[in-house]
Amino acid sequence: MCLSIPMCVEAVTGLMARCQALGIERQVSLILLEHDPPAVGDYVMVHLGQAMQKVAEEEARRAWQLYAQIMAELGTPLAGEPFAASTDD
């Protein structure tokens, strides 16, 4: 099974983006989204360093809620809050 995680785009340079989730930044390839590239502030699903698709913030939020629930049930809670800067819940 493959798992992708939602990350927020913080900067775009050509076909690369600096993305963030849980306080961790990664350089992510946008090659698969070259015909509809994300902008700063957009959310993308990332798998193995590749942005697979753009998603709405609400979809990203729901994914992180599910991941947090799974990890808590496994006894390993997530270290951090993906939407800590957000003022709405």
mmCIF file as gemmi writes it, N, C-alpha and C atoms, coordinates in Angstrom:
data_model
loop_
_atom_site.group_PDB
_atom_site.id
_atom_site.type_symbol
_atom_site.label_atom_id
_atom_site.label_alt_id
_atom_site.label_comp_id
_atom_site.label_asym_id
_atom_site.label_entity_id
_atom_site.label_seq_id
_atom_site.pdbx_PDB_ins_code
_atom_site.Cartn_x
_atom_site.Cartn_y
_atom_site.Cartn_z
_atom_site.occupancy
_atom_site.B_iso_or_equiv
_atom_site.pdbx_formal_charge
_atom_site.auth_seq_id
_atom_site.auth_asym_id
_atom_site.pdbx_PDB_model_num
ATOM 1 N N . MET Axp A 1 ? 0.839 -1.173 0 1 0 ? 1 A 1
ATOM 2 C CA . MET Axp A 1 ? 0 0 0 1 0 ? 1 A 1
ATOM 3 C C . MET Axp A 1 ? 0.886 1.238 0 1 0 ? 1 A 1
ATOM 4 N N . CYS Axp A 2 ? 0.512 2.21 -0.78 1 0 ? 2 A 1
ATOM 5 C CA . CYS Axp A 2 ? 1.238 3.479 -0.844 1 0 ? 2 A 1
ATOM 6 C C . CYS Axp A 2 ? 0.477 4.522 -0.036 1 0 ? 2 A 1
ATOM 7 N N . LEU Axp A 3 ? 1.216 5.409 0.579 1 0 ? 3 A 1
ATOM 8 C CA . LEU Axp A 3 ? 0.613 6.465 1.371 1 0 ? 3 A 1
ATOM 9 C C . LEU Axp A 3 ? 1.187 7.8 0.932 1 0 ? 3 A 1
ATOM 10 N N . SER Axp A 4 ? 0.312 8.736 0.657 1 0 ? 4 A 1
ATOM 11 C CA . SER Axp A 4 ? 0.777 10.095 0.366 1 0 ? 4 A 1
ATOM 12 C C . SER Axp A 4 ? 0.281 10.988 1.489 1 0 ? 4 A 1
ATOM 13 N N . ILE Axp A 5 ? 1.013 12.07 1.717 1 0 ? 5 A 1
ATOM 14 C CA . ILE Axp A 5 ? 0.636 12.975 2.793 1 0 ? 5 A 1
ATOM 15 C C . ILE Axp A 5 ? 0.363 14.367 2.226 1 0 ? 5 A 1
ATOM 16 N N . PRO Axp A 6 ? -0.6 15.064 2.8 1 0 ? 6 A 1
ATOM 17 C CA . PRO Axp A 6 ? -0.859 16.427 2.356 1 0 ? 6 A 1
ATOM 18 C C . PRO Axp A 6 ? 0.197 17.372 2.915 1 0 ? 6 A 1
ATOM 19 N N . MET Axp A 7 ? 0.695 18.231 2.044 1 0 ? 7 A 1
ATOM 20 C CA . MET Axp A 7 ? 1.675 19.235 2.445 1 0 ? 7 A 1
ATOM 21 C C . MET Axp A 7 ? 1.26 20.578 1.858 1 0 ? 7 A 1
ATOM 22 N N . CYS Axp A 8 ? 1.607 21.637 2.559 1 0 ? 8 A 1
ATOM 23 C CA . CYS Axp A 8 ? 1.304 22.984 2.102 1 0 ? 8 A 1
ATOM 24 C C . CYS Axp A 8 ? 2.492 23.531 1.313 1 0 ? 8 A 1
ATOM 25 N N . VAL Axp A 9 ? 2.199 24.094 0.15 1 0 ? 9 A 1
ATOM 26 C CA . VAL Axp A 9 ? 3.243 24.669 -0.697 1 0 ? 9 A 1
ATOM 27 C C . VAL Axp A 9 ? 3.653 26.024 -0.123 1 0 ? 9 A 1
ATOM 28 N N . GLU Axp A 10 ? 4.938 26.175 0.177 1 0 ? 10 A 1
ATOM 29 C CA . GLU Axp A 10 ? 5.448 27.429 0.735 1 0 ? 10 A 1
ATOM 30 C C . GLU Axp A 10 ? 6.202 28.265 -0.283 1 0 ? 10 A 1
ATOM 31 N N . ALA Axp A 11 ? 6.766 27.631 -1.314 1 0 ? 11 A 1
ATOM 32 C CA . ALA Axp A 11 ? 7.5 28.353 -2.364 1 0 ? 11 A 1
ATOM 33 C C . ALA Axp A 11 ? 7.548 27.469 -3.599 1 0 ? 11 A 1
ATOM 34 N N . VAL Axp A 12 ? 7.522 28.107 -4.76 1 0 ? 12 A 1
ATOM 35 C CA . VAL Axp A 12 ? 7.607 27.383 -6.03 1 0 ? 12 A 1
ATOM 36 C C . VAL Axp A 12 ? 8.727 27.987 -6.857 1 0 ? 12 A 1
ATOM 37 N N . THR Axp A 13 ? 9.6 27.12 -7.359 1 0 ? 13 A 1
ATOM 38 C CA . THR Axp A 13 ? 10.67 27.526 -8.27 1 0 ? 13 A 1
ATOM 39 C C . THR Axp A 13 ? 10.667 26.543 -9.426 1 0 ? 13 A 1
ATOM 40 N N . GLY Axp A 14 ? 10.151 26.977 -10.57 1 0 ? 14 A 1
ATOM 41 C CA . GLY Axp A 14 ? 10.065 26.081 -11.717 1 0 ? 14 A 1
ATOM 42 C C . GLY Axp A 14 ? 9.172 24.9 -11.407 1 0 ? 14 A 1
ATOM 43 N N . LEU Axp A 15 ? 9.726 23.696 -11.548 1 0 ? 15 A 1
ATOM 44 C CA . LEU Axp A 15 ? 8.963 22.476 -11.278 1 0 ? 15 A 1
ATOM 45 C C . LEU Axp A 15 ? 9.314 21.856 -9.933 1 0 ? 15 A 1
ATOM 46 N N . MET Axp A 16 ? 9.794 22.69 -9.012 1 0 ? 16 A 1
ATOM 47 C CA . MET Axp A 16 ? 10.077 22.246 -7.646 1 0 ? 16 A 1
ATOM 48 C C . MET Axp A 16 ? 9.345 23.161 -6.674 1 0 ? 16 A 1
ATOM 49 N N . ALA Axp A 17 ? 8.955 22.604 -5.549 1 0 ? 17 A 1
ATOM 50 C CA . ALA Axp A 17 ? 8.277 23.386 -4.52 1 0 ? 17 A 1
ATOM 51 C C . ALA Axp A 17 ? 8.861 23.041 -3.16 1 0 ? 17 A 1
ATOM 52 N N . ARG Axp A 18 ? 8.897 24.025 -2.289 1 0 ? 18 A 1
ATOM 53 C CA . ARG Axp A 18 ? 9.222 23.783 -0.876 1 0 ? 18 A 1
ATOM 54 C C . ARG Axp A 18 ? 7.88 23.624 -0.183 1 0 ? 18 A 1
ATOM 55 N N . CYS Axp A 19 ? 7.674 22.455 0.415 1 0 ? 19 A 1
ATOM 56 C CA . CYS Axp A 19 ? 6.402 22.151 1.065 1 0 ? 19 A 1
ATOM 57 C C . CYS Axp A 19 ? 6.639 21.856 2.536 1 0 ? 19 A 1
ATOM 58 N N . GLN Axp A 20 ? 5.589 22.016 3.337 1 0 ? 20 A 1
ATOM 59 C CA . GLN Axp A 20 ? 5.702 21.835 4.776 1 0 ? 20 A 1
ATOM 60 C C . GLN Axp A 20 ? 4.516 21.043 5.308 1 0 ? 20 A 1
ATOM 61 N N . ALA Axp A 21 ? 4.811 20.185 6.28 1 0 ? 21 A 1
ATOM 62 C CA . ALA Axp A 21 ? 3.79 19.476 7.056 1 0 ? 21 A 1
ATOM 63 C C . ALA Axp A 21 ? 4.412 19.089 8.384 1 0 ? 21 A 1
ATOM 64 N N . LEU Axp A 22 ? 3.679 19.263 9.446 1 0 ? 22 A 1
ATOM 65 C CA . LEU Axp A 22 ? 4.147 18.935 10.798 1 0 ? 22 A 1
ATOM 66 C C . LEU Axp A 22 ? 5.464 19.618 11.142 1 0 ? 22 A 1
ATOM 67 N N . GLY Axp A 23 ? 5.691 20.792 10.578 1 0 ? 23 A 1
ATOM 68 C CA . GLY Axp A 23 ? 6.905 21.541 10.845 1 0 ? 23 A 1
ATOM 69 C C . GLY Axp A 23 ? 8.116 21.05 10.074 1 0 ? 23 A 1
ATOM 70 N N . ILE Axp A 24 ? 7.933 20.079 9.212 1 0 ? 24 A 1
ATOM 71 C CA . ILE Axp A 24 ? 9.025 19.53 8.415 1 0 ? 24 A 1
ATOM 72 C C . ILE Axp A 24 ? 8.888 20.026 6.984 1 0 ? 24 A 1
ATOM 73 N N . GLU Axp A 25 ? 9.986 20.546 6.436 1 0 ? 25 A 1
ATOM 74 C CA . GLU Axp A 25 ? 9.98 21.029 5.059 1 0 ? 25 A 1
ATOM 75 C C . GLU Axp A 25 ? 10.658 20.01 4.151 1 0 ? 25 A 1
ATOM 76 N N . ARG Axp A 26 ? 10.147 19.925 2.934 1 0 ? 26 A 1
ATOM 77 C CA . ARG Axp A 26 ? 10.712 19.039 1.927 1 0 ? 26 A 1
ATOM 78 C C . ARG Axp A 26 ? 10.702 19.741 0.577 1 0 ? 26 A 1
ATOM 79 N N . GLN Axp A 27 ? 11.679 19.418 -0.253 1 0 ? 27 A 1
ATOM 80 C CA . GLN Axp A 27 ? 11.674 19.831 -1.645 1 0 ? 27 A 1
ATOM 81 C C . GLN Axp A 27 ? 10.872 18.771 -2.4 1 0 ? 27 A 1
ATOM 82 N N . VAL Axp A 28 ? 9.887 19.225 -3.156 1 0 ? 28 A 1
ATOM 83 C CA . VAL Axp A 28 ? 8.953 18.311 -3.817 1 0 ? 28 A 1
ATOM 84 C C . VAL Axp A 28 ? 8.923 18.612 -5.31 1 0 ? 28 A 1
ATOM 85 N N . SER Axp A 29 ? 8.98 17.577 -6.117 1 0 ? 29 A 1
ATOM 86 C CA . SER Axp A 29 ? 8.884 17.737 -7.562 1 0 ? 29 A 1
ATOM 87 C C . SER Axp A 29 ? 7.435 17.983 -7.967 1 0 ? 29 A 1
ATOM 88 N N . LEU Axp A 30 ? 7.252 18.926 -8.881 1 0 ? 30 A 1
ATOM 89 C CA . LEU Axp A 30 ? 5.925 19.242 -9.407 1 0 ? 30 A 1
ATOM 90 C C . LEU Axp A 30 ? 5.737 18.73 -10.83 1 0 ? 30 A 1
ATOM 91 N N . ILE Axp A 31 ? 6.637 17.877 -11.285 1 0 ? 31 A 1
ATOM 92 C CA . ILE Axp A 31 ? 6.616 17.427 -12.675 1 0 ? 31 A 1
ATOM 93 C C . ILE Axp A 31 ? 5.28 16.791 -13.056 1 0 ? 31 A 1
ATOM 94 N N . LEU Axp A 32 ? 4.646 16.073 -12.149 1 0 ? 32 A 1
ATOM 95 C CA . LEU Axp A 32 ? 3.365 15.435 -12.456 1 0 ? 32 A 1
ATOM 96 C C . LEU Axp A 32 ? 2.218 16.435 -12.509 1 0 ? 32 A 1
ATOM 97 N N . LEU Axp A 33 ? 2.455 17.641 -12.012 1 0 ? 33 A 1
ATOM 98 C CA . LEU Axp A 33 ? 1.423 18.689 -12.014 1 0 ? 33 A 1
ATOM 99 C C . LEU Axp A 33 ? 1.796 19.833 -12.941 1 0 ? 33 A 1
ATOM 100 N N . GLU Axp A 34 ? 2.706 19.599 -13.876 1 0 ? 34 A 1
ATOM 101 C CA . GLU Axp A 34 ? 3.218 20.685 -14.709 1 0 ? 34 A 1
ATOM 102 C C . GLU Axp A 34 ? 2.13 21.385 -15.52 1 0 ? 34 A 1
ATOM 103 N N . HIS Axp A 35 ? 1.022 20.714 -15.822 1 0 ? 35 A 1
ATOM 104 C CA . HIS Axp A 35 ? -0.045 21.339 -16.608 1 0 ? 35 A 1
ATOM 105 C C . HIS Axp A 35 ? -1.052 22.093 -15.739 1 0 ? 35 A 1
ATOM 106 N N . ASP Axp A 36 ? -0.971 21.895 -14.429 1 0 ? 36 A 1
ATOM 107 C CA . ASP Axp A 36 ? -1.829 22.608 -13.48 1 0 ? 36 A 1
ATOM 108 C C . ASP Axp A 36 ? -1.045 22.804 -12.182 1 0 ? 36 A 1
ATOM 109 N N . PRO Axp A 37 ? 0.032 23.59 -12.245 1 0 ? 37 A 1
ATOM 110 C CA . PRO Axp A 37 ? 0.928 23.697 -11.083 1 0 ? 37 A 1
ATOM 111 C C . PRO Axp A 37 ? 0.258 24.387 -9.894 1 0 ? 37 A 1
ATOM 112 N N . PRO Axp A 38 ? 0.623 23.958 -8.697 1 0 ? 38 A 1
ATOM 113 C CA . PRO Axp A 38 ? 0.088 24.6 -7.495 1 0 ? 38 A 1
ATOM 114 C C . PRO Axp A 38 ? 0.771 25.942 -7.257 1 0 ? 38 A 1
ATOM 115 N N . ALA Axp A 39 ? 0.119 26.775 -6.477 1 0 ? 39 A 1
ATOM 116 C CA . ALA Axp A 39 ? 0.657 28.07 -6.078 1 0 ? 39 A 1
ATOM 117 C C . ALA Axp A 39 ? 0.969 28.032 -4.584 1 0 ? 39 A 1
ATOM 118 N N . VAL Axp A 40 ? 1.686 29.028 -4.118 1 0 ? 40 A 1
ATOM 119 C CA . VAL Axp A 40 ? 1.974 29.15 -2.69 1 0 ? 40 A 1
ATOM 120 C C . VAL Axp A 40 ? 0.649 29.178 -1.936 1 0 ? 40 A 1
ATOM 121 N N . GLY Axp A 41 ? 0.568 28.361 -0.885 1 0 ? 41 A 1
ATOM 122 C CA . GLY Axp A 41 ? -0.649 28.273 -0.085 1 0 ? 41 A 1
ATOM 123 C C . GLY Axp A 41 ? -1.547 27.111 -0.469 1 0 ? 41 A 1
ATOM 124 N N . ASP Axp A 42 ? -1.317 26.515 -1.649 1 0 ? 42 A 1
ATOM 125 C CA . ASP Axp A 42 ? -2.088 25.34 -2.052 1 0 ? 42 A 1
ATOM 126 C C . ASP Axp A 42 ? -1.602 24.117 -1.285 1 0 ? 42 A 1
ATOM 127 N N . TYR Axp A 43 ? -2.426 23.082 -1.287 1 0 ? 43 A 1
ATOM 128 C CA . TYR Axp A 43 ? -2.068 21.811 -0.671 1 0 ? 43 A 1
ATOM 129 C C . TYR Axp A 43 ? -1.904 20.764 -1.762 1 0 ? 43 A 1
ATOM 130 N N . VAL Axp A 44 ? -0.89 19.929 -1.595 1 0 ? 44 A 1
ATOM 131 C CA . VAL Axp A 44 ? -0.632 18.843 -2.536 1 0 ? 44 A 1
ATOM 132 C C . VAL Axp A 44 ? -0.443 17.55 -1.762 1 0 ? 44 A 1
ATOM 133 N N . MET Axp A 45 ? -0.804 16.444 -2.394 1 0 ? 45 A 1
ATOM 134 C CA . MET Axp A 45 ? -0.547 15.131 -1.823 1 0 ? 45 A 1
ATOM 135 C C . MET Axp A 45 ? 0.826 14.701 -2.327 1 0 ? 45 A 1
ATOM 136 N N . VAL Axp A 46 ? 1.71 14.352 -1.395 1 0 ? 46 A 1
ATOM 137 C CA . VAL Axp A 46 ? 3.108 14.045 -1.731 1 0 ? 46 A 1
ATOM 138 C C . VAL Axp A 46 ? 3.4 12.58 -1.422 1 0 ? 46 A 1
ATOM 139 N N . HIS Axp A 47 ? 4.027 11.928 -2.404 1 0 ? 47 A 1
ATOM 140 C CA . HIS Axp A 47 ? 4.458 10.535 -2.258 1 0 ? 47 A 1
ATOM 141 C C . HIS Axp A 47 ? 5.842 10.409 -2.872 1 0 ? 47 A 1
ATOM 142 N N . LEU Axp A 48 ? 6.805 9.961 -2.078 1 0 ? 48 A 1
ATOM 143 C CA . LEU Axp A 48 ? 8.184 9.761 -2.539 1 0 ? 48 A 1
ATOM 144 C C . LEU Axp A 48 ? 8.756 10.993 -3.235 1 0 ? 48 A 1
ATOM 145 N N . GLY Axp A 49 ? 8.488 12.176 -2.661 1 0 ? 49 A 1
ATOM 146 C CA . GLY Axp A 49 ? 9.062 13.411 -3.178 1 0 ? 49 A 1
ATOM 147 C C . GLY Axp A 49 ? 8.371 13.982 -4.397 1 0 ? 49 A 1
ATOM 148 N N . GLN Axp A 50 ? 7.241 13.403 -4.779 1 0 ? 50 A 1
ATOM 149 C CA . GLN Axp A 50 ? 6.489 13.863 -5.94 1 0 ? 50 A 1
ATOM 150 C C . GLN Axp A 50 ? 5.118 14.372 -5.499 1 0 ? 50 A 1
ATOM 151 N N . ALA Axp A 51 ? 4.734 15.546 -5.96 1 0 ? 51 A 1
ATOM 152 C CA . ALA Axp A 51 ? 3.371 16.021 -5.739 1 0 ? 51 A 1
ATOM 153 C C . ALA Axp A 51 ? 2.478 15.26 -6.716 1 0 ? 51 A 1
ATOM 154 N N . MET Axp A 52 ? 1.531 14.515 -6.186 1 0 ? 52 A 1
ATOM 155 C CA . MET Axp A 52 ? 0.683 13.655 -7.016 1 0 ? 52 A 1
ATOM 156 C C . MET Axp A 52 ? -0.574 14.383 -7.501 1 0 ? 52 A 1
ATOM 157 N N . GLN Axp A 53 ? -1.118 15.247 -6.646 1 0 ? 53 A 1
ATOM 158 C CA . GLN Axp A 53 ? -2.323 15.994 -7.002 1 0 ? 53 A 1
ATOM 159 C C . GLN Axp A 53 ? -2.519 17.142 -6.037 1 0 ? 53 A 1
ATOM 160 N N . LYS Axp A 54 ? -3.25 18.151 -6.491 1 0 ? 54 A 1
ATOM 161 C CA . LYS Axp A 54 ? -3.637 19.245 -5.61 1 0 ? 54 A 1
ATOM 162 C C . LYS Axp A 54 ? -4.895 18.818 -4.863 1 0 ? 54 A 1
ATOM 163 N N . VAL Axp A 55 ? -5.021 19.281 -3.624 1 0 ? 55 A 1
ATOM 164 C CA . VAL Axp A 55 ? -6.217 19.001 -2.832 1 0 ? 55 A 1
ATOM 165 C C . VAL Axp A 55 ? -6.646 20.276 -2.12 1 0 ? 55 A 1
ATOM 166 N N . ALA Axp A 56 ? -7.915 20.344 -1.795 1 0 ? 56 A 1
ATOM 167 C CA . ALA Axp A 56 ? -8.439 21.467 -1.029 1 0 ? 56 A 1
ATOM 168 C C . ALA Axp A 56 ? -7.936 21.376 0.411 1 0 ? 56 A 1
ATOM 169 N N . GLU Axp A 57 ? -7.853 22.522 1.078 1 0 ? 57 A 1
ATOM 170 C CA . GLU Axp A 57 ? -7.396 22.527 2.477 1 0 ? 57 A 1
ATOM 171 C C . GLU Axp A 57 ? -8.249 21.617 3.344 1 0 ? 57 A 1
ATOM 172 N N . GLU Axp A 58 ? -9.553 21.603 3.128 1 0 ? 58 A 1
ATOM 173 C CA . GLU Axp A 58 ? -10.436 20.763 3.94 1 0 ? 58 A 1
ATOM 174 C C . GLU Axp A 58 ? -10.112 19.275 3.746 1 0 ? 58 A 1
ATOM 175 N N . GLU Axp A 59 ? -9.802 18.879 2.526 1 0 ? 59 A 1
ATOM 176 C CA . GLU Axp A 59 ? -9.427 17.488 2.264 1 0 ? 59 A 1
ATOM 177 C C . GLU Axp A 59 ? -8.101 17.156 2.958 1 0 ? 59 A 1
ATOM 178 N N . ALA Axp A 60 ? -7.156 18.092 2.908 1 0 ? 60 A 1
ATOM 179 C CA . ALA Axp A 60 ? -5.875 17.897 3.594 1 0 ? 60 A 1
ATOM 180 C C . ALA Axp A 60 ? -6.103 17.782 5.102 1 0 ? 60 A 1
ATOM 181 N N . ARG Axp A 61 ? -6.958 18.622 5.627 1 0 ? 61 A 1
ATOM 182 C CA . ARG Axp A 61 ? -7.272 18.592 7.064 1 0 ? 61 A 1
ATOM 183 C C . ARG Axp A 61 ? -7.887 17.243 7.459 1 0 ? 61 A 1
ATOM 184 N N . ARG Axp A 62 ? -8.826 16.746 6.66 1 0 ? 62 A 1
ATOM 185 C CA . ARG Axp A 62 ? -9.46 15.45 6.959 1 0 ? 62 A 1
ATOM 186 C C . ARG Axp A 62 ? -8.438 14.315 6.909 1 0 ? 62 A 1
ATOM 187 N N . ALA Axp A 63 ? -7.531 14.375 5.938 1 0 ? 63 A 1
ATOM 188 C CA . ALA Axp A 63 ? -6.497 13.336 5.842 1 0 ? 63 A 1
ATOM 189 C C . ALA Axp A 63 ? -5.634 13.329 7.1 1 0 ? 63 A 1
ATOM 190 N N . TRP Axp A 64 ? -5.193 14.51 7.564 1 0 ? 64 A 1
ATOM 191 C CA . TRP Axp A 64 ? -4.362 14.573 8.763 1 0 ? 64 A 1
ATOM 192 C C . TRP Axp A 64 ? -5.13 14.104 9.992 1 0 ? 64 A 1
ATOM 193 N N . GLN Axp A 65 ? -6.437 14.369 10.055 1 0 ? 65 A 1
ATOM 194 C CA . GLN Axp A 65 ? -7.237 13.88 11.184 1 0 ? 65 A 1
ATOM 195 C C . GLN Axp A 65 ? -7.267 12.354 11.194 1 0 ? 65 A 1
ATOM 196 N N . LEU Axp A 66 ? -7.424 11.759 10.012 1 0 ? 66 A 1
ATOM 197 C CA . LEU Axp A 66 ? -7.418 10.297 9.917 1 0 ? 66 A 1
ATOM 198 C C . LEU Axp A 66 ? -6.05 9.724 10.27 1 0 ? 66 A 1
ATOM 199 N N . TYR Axp A 67 ? -4.97 10.349 9.774 1 0 ? 67 A 1
ATOM 200 C CA . TYR Axp A 67 ? -3.622 9.878 10.092 1 0 ? 67 A 1
ATOM 201 C C . TYR Axp A 67 ? -3.374 9.965 11.598 1 0 ? 67 A 1
ATOM 202 N N . ALA Axp A 68 ? -3.818 11.043 12.22 1 0 ? 68 A 1
ATOM 203 C CA . ALA Axp A 68 ? -3.633 11.214 13.667 1 0 ? 68 A 1
ATOM 204 C C . ALA Axp A 68 ? -4.379 10.122 14.432 1 0 ? 68 A 1
ATOM 205 N N . GLN Axp A 69 ? -5.598 9.815 13.989 1 0 ? 69 A 1
ATOM 206 C CA . GLN Axp A 69 ? -6.385 8.766 14.641 1 0 ? 69 A 1
ATOM 207 C C . GLN Axp A 69 ? -5.7 7.407 14.503 1 0 ? 69 A 1
ATOM 208 N N . ILE Axp A 70 ? -5.219 7.098 13.315 1 0 ? 70 A 1
ATOM 209 C CA . ILE Axp A 70 ? -4.525 5.824 13.09 1 0 ? 70 A 1
ATOM 210 C C . ILE Axp A 70 ? -3.285 5.721 13.968 1 0 ? 70 A 1
ATOM 211 N N . MET Axp A 71 ? -2.476 6.769 13.974 1 0 ? 71 A 1
ATOM 212 C CA . MET Axp A 71 ? -1.245 6.745 14.766 1 0 ? 71 A 1
ATOM 213 C C . MET Axp A 71 ? -1.539 6.653 16.264 1 0 ? 71 A 1
ATOM 214 N N . ALA Axp A 72 ? -2.581 7.333 16.741 1 0 ? 72 A 1
ATOM 215 C CA . ALA Axp A 72 ? -2.947 7.259 18.156 1 0 ? 72 A 1
ATOM 216 C C . ALA Axp A 72 ? -3.36 5.835 18.523 1 0 ? 72 A 1
ATOM 217 N N . GLU Axp A 73 ? -4.115 5.191 17.639 1 0 ? 73 A 1
ATOM 218 C CA . GLU Axp A 73 ? -4.536 3.813 17.903 1 0 ? 73 A 1
ATOM 219 C C . GLU Axp A 73 ? -3.358 2.85 17.891 1 0 ? 73 A 1
ATOM 220 N N . LEU Axp A 74 ? -2.317 3.2 17.15 1 0 ? 74 A 1
ATOM 221 C CA . LEU Axp A 74 ? -1.103 2.382 17.129 1 0 ? 74 A 1
ATOM 222 C C . LEU Axp A 74 ? -0.172 2.697 18.296 1 0 ? 74 A 1
ATOM 223 N N . GLY Axp A 75 ? -0.537 3.71 19.093 1 0 ? 75 A 1
ATOM 224 C CA . GLY Axp A 75 ? 0.267 4.078 20.251 1 0 ? 75 A 1
ATOM 225 C C . GLY Axp A 75 ? 1.409 5.017 19.942 1 0 ? 75 A 1
ATOM 226 N N . THR Axp A 76 ? 1.393 5.626 18.758 1 0 ? 76 A 1
ATOM 227 C CA . THR Axp A 76 ? 2.432 6.564 18.357 1 0 ? 76 A 1
ATOM 228 C C . THR Axp A 76 ? 1.78 7.838 17.84 1 0 ? 76 A 1
ATOM 229 N N . PRO Axp A 77 ? 1.404 8.743 18.734 1 0 ? 77 A 1
ATOM 230 C CA . PRO Axp A 77 ? 0.731 9.964 18.272 1 0 ? 77 A 1
ATOM 231 C C . PRO Axp A 77 ? 1.626 10.798 17.366 1 0 ? 77 A 1
ATOM 232 N N . LEU Axp A 78 ? 0.996 11.557 16.474 1 0 ? 78 A 1
ATOM 233 C CA . LEU Axp A 78 ? 1.747 12.452 15.599 1 0 ? 78 A 1
ATOM 234 C C . LEU Axp A 78 ? 2.504 13.48 16.427 1 0 ? 78 A 1
ATOM 235 N N . ALA Axp A 79 ? 3.714 13.786 16.015 1 0 ? 79 A 1
ATOM 236 C CA . ALA Axp A 79 ? 4.537 14.787 16.698 1 0 ? 79 A 1
ATOM 237 C C . ALA Axp A 79 ? 4.36 16.119 15.977 1 0 ? 79 A 1
ATOM 238 N N . GLY Axp A 80 ? 3.407 16.881 16.406 1 0 ? 80 A 1
ATOM 239 C CA . GLY Axp A 80 ? 3.171 18.181 15.784 1 0 ? 80 A 1
ATOM 240 C C . GLY Axp A 80 ? 1.739 18.323 15.327 1 0 ? 80 A 1
ATOM 241 N N . GLU Axp A 81 ? 1.428 19.515 14.888 1 0 ? 81 A 1
ATOM 242 C CA . GLU Axp A 81 ? 0.087 19.844 14.424 1 0 ? 81 A 1
ATOM 243 C C . GLU Axp A 81 ? 0.201 20.422 13.025 1 0 ? 81 A 1
ATOM 244 N N . PRO Axp A 82 ? -0.346 19.732 11.998 1 0 ? 82 A 1
ATOM 245 C CA . PRO Axp A 82 ? -0.178 20.219 10.632 1 0 ? 82 A 1
ATOM 246 C C . PRO Axp A 82 ? -0.847 21.565 10.369 1 0 ? 82 A 1
ATOM 247 N N . PHE Axp A 83 ? -1.848 21.926 11.142 1 0 ? 83 A 1
ATOM 248 C CA . PHE Axp A 83 ? -2.563 23.177 10.915 1 0 ? 83 A 1
ATOM 249 C C . PHE Axp A 83 ? -2.437 24.112 12.116 1 0 ? 83 A 1
ATOM 250 N N . ALA Axp A 84 ? -1.291 24.075 12.782 1 0 ? 84 A 1
ATOM 251 C CA . ALA Axp A 84 ? -1.079 24.885 13.986 1 0 ? 84 A 1
ATOM 252 C C . ALA Axp A 84 ? -1.259 26.376 13.711 1 0 ? 84 A 1
ATOM 253 N N . ALA Axp A 85 ? -0.874 26.83 12.526 1 0 ? 85 A 1
ATOM 254 C CA . ALA Axp A 85 ? -0.978 28.268 12.203 1 0 ? 85 A 1
ATOM 255 C C . ALA Axp A 85 ? -2.393 28.672 11.875 1 0 ? 85 A 1
ATOM 256 N N . SER Axp A 86 ? -3.261 27.697 11.607 1 0 ? 86 A 1
ATOM 257 C CA . SER Axp A 86 ? -4.636 27.992 11.237 1 0 ? 86 A 1
ATOM 258 C C . SER Axp A 86 ? -5.441 28.397 12.457 1 0 ? 86 A 1
ATOM 259 N N . THR Axp A 87 ? -6.349 29.354 12.293 1 0 ? 87 A 1
ATOM 260 C CA . THR Axp A 87 ? -7.146 29.823 13.413 1 0 ? 87 A 1
ATOM 261 C C . THR Axp A 87 ? -8.506 29.153 13.479 1 0 ? 87 A 1
ATOM 262 N N . ASP Axp A 88 ? -8.911 28.425 12.411 1 0 ? 88 A 1
ATOM 263 C CA . ASP Axp A 88 ? -10.217 27.767 12.429 1 0 ? 88 A 1
ATOM 264 C C . ASP Axp A 88 ? -10.045 26.269 12.571 1 0 ? 88 A 1
ATOM 265 N N . ASP Axp A 89 ? -11.069 25.604 13.115 1 0 ? 89 A 1
ATOM 266 C CA . ASP Axp A 89 ? -11.055 24.145 13.269 1 0 ? 89 A 1
ATOM 267 C C . ASP Axp A 89 ? -12.264 23.544 12.692 1 0 ? 89 A 1
